[in-house]
């Protein structure tokens, strides 16, 4: 607990590739191919640990990205990279992305449980359904299944995984028995799952670990995604671009949680946050333009208009954006979360096109300014109690993470919003999320 | 090279569970549940590293074993455990088992390639087809596919994996291009594999690492397995119970390699070896009995007869075993390698039932005696040049590995058969196995 008697503000940090900025691979003074160097990730992890950040995050698609000029994202497999980092860096958690579309429940349950043991209870599984057709083509599928099928499969997958995670109680009372038996059919139960997508006998060959089993994270923004998050997620990192939008989204998800019989307070919201920090606000704004390859605000605004075209066509920089221009399109194939975030912010406040171009980066919320500006922004959000923390996406790794840990984190600690150490052993304890008594059954 | 100008004797060490002995989980002075403790594996790995052993080995089945009184084997997932150990222990290799039956080529190729990068080129993939029906039932299969189908799938799997491993040359000349492109369709090629079992587009999102790509290990003993090993394996750890049997087996495999267009000398044979070491030979023999829960040689022999029944029924301890009693049964479902090893040893020498009971443990070759006895045995094999080294299976971990490293390894170094350090960076260099120029095509 903080001095204010609240749970500390959660801060996770994304460590994909060379940073969150598309041009981060070309940052001066750093090798372009550091995304293939383990020591690069280790350095980022150690910086994050020195600031007592809560967890490292890696998003993932098992395919080579189409854009061959942007930072080379999604190369090293997150399971492998995080297993290595867990052996080198103590305390910090690992928010690990793995697809329910392209793994099998037994292997993934076992791999996550193994890492949860080895790390001492520091794993969060970010369960994604994968919307990328190139991924489907790497796994024998001619086309991407539709969103409804993807989420139906995801929900069955996660239910099977949780059943497997609690299928073998290796330290059950009375074991090992005097006759030398390490388990029996009661302490190691078959789950005998026979569902639409999966047929899994069990039990799992790895018993529960220090935090029981891993936490579940989700970012769903579609109707299916929000329902899925309400049903399964412990941690949600959906993009939320204003406090008003965050209020609406978190309340929607908590309602779904309640409808699924869960405690609506048992979910932690940690939306994405992209800090662009410099010594003055003006310098930070210039840096923001340069990070995207622009030489001024006009060019920055033009890029946003082109990217969302035709939604914002014809607007001037000072025009307030009519939210209906950003309303989600039914049948959208890609991820709905980022589209919805734009729509929600325009509904929750009068935002001009110029402000919108400074509000989000790669879909997540931007905060541009001095370290004090960033601290003020984070504390303003924290004071409302609407979210529990943030998932940082630093423009250039590892340098911007160093800057954040050196300049922003100590101010948050002094303000009583963060601790400068790790008081709990497992991530479940740190996030105050007790293990559910019951394993979910398929409905 | 050794002082004798030869490649040093290869020594790998199995580190499954609590040791190779079925009763190893109950060893005095060690917690029974150390198979769930990362530090247990780390201690074993560090001992092996202190003896400059070449690689650690973990066999695997993704299922809880049926026998609930034997050491709890195959719990932690090898990919995860070895990724953590690679971050903590330098130099030593990782001989990692993963099934071609229950993984997808893209994920596995990517995970192994990632570990190969992170470890600096220290990965060997032990490609197994999995013969355990409980595994099939954990992955949605009602029954185990037959051996012919399993090996057909394995061969297609491994060919796809090798194509993926060489599909993206991230450091191709001219990249990154002046226009900012990190690759093009020539340096990152689709493999567009469309086969019987797999349909994979590619390219892989991880380029080749320090040793190009991982080595391949195999243990096949069946006709299909030997052909597969001759076609794909760099390292073979099949059980070989006598020098004569080893001569026959290695020459069979090299013939198959030649038939598949490979250099027959590009395969390293490292059969299993179970050392049971004590201060005197008599004490070592008693220890061997006790490790199996027997109180004398008679009980030990009786157990072998029961295990192979009816093959050896009615034989007395001093009777020479007629090899025809041990001839493989057509249509055998389980692994053929261990059965074949018994057959081959009885064909290659006149062996009594008593000697046979002291010749193998869990299928692999036993050597029972003082450290000097073990050294003499290893040097005798090494002098023949028939095999390249051994895959050690120590009865109780980590203690028997410590004993081996302290008492046997220094004598082998003094005899000029081993080095006491790691002169090469990658395992491929250490085993003198140049990367093939061409990626195999499906035939």
Interface residues (C-beta under 8 A of the other chain):
Chain A: X25 X26 X32 X33 X36 X38 X62 X63 X64 X65 X68 X69 X72 X74 X75 X76 X77 X79 X80 X81 X83 X84 X85 X86 X87 X88 X102 X103 X104 X106 X107 X110 X111 X114 X115 X117 X118 X134 X137 X138 X139 X140 X141 X142 X168 X170 X171 X176 X179 X180 X181 X182 X183 X184 X188 X198 X199 X200 X201 X202 X203 X204 X205 X206 X207
Chain B: X25 X26 X32 X33 X36 X38 X62 X63 X64 X65 X68 X69 X72 X74 X75 X76 X77 X79 X80 X81 X83 X84 X85 X86 X87 X88 X102 X103 X104 X106 X107 X110 X111 X114 X115 X117 X118 X134 X137 X138 X139 X140 X141 X142 X168 X170 X171 X176 X179 X180 X181 X182 X183 X184 X188 X198 X199 X200 X201 X202 X203 X204 X205 X206 X207 X209
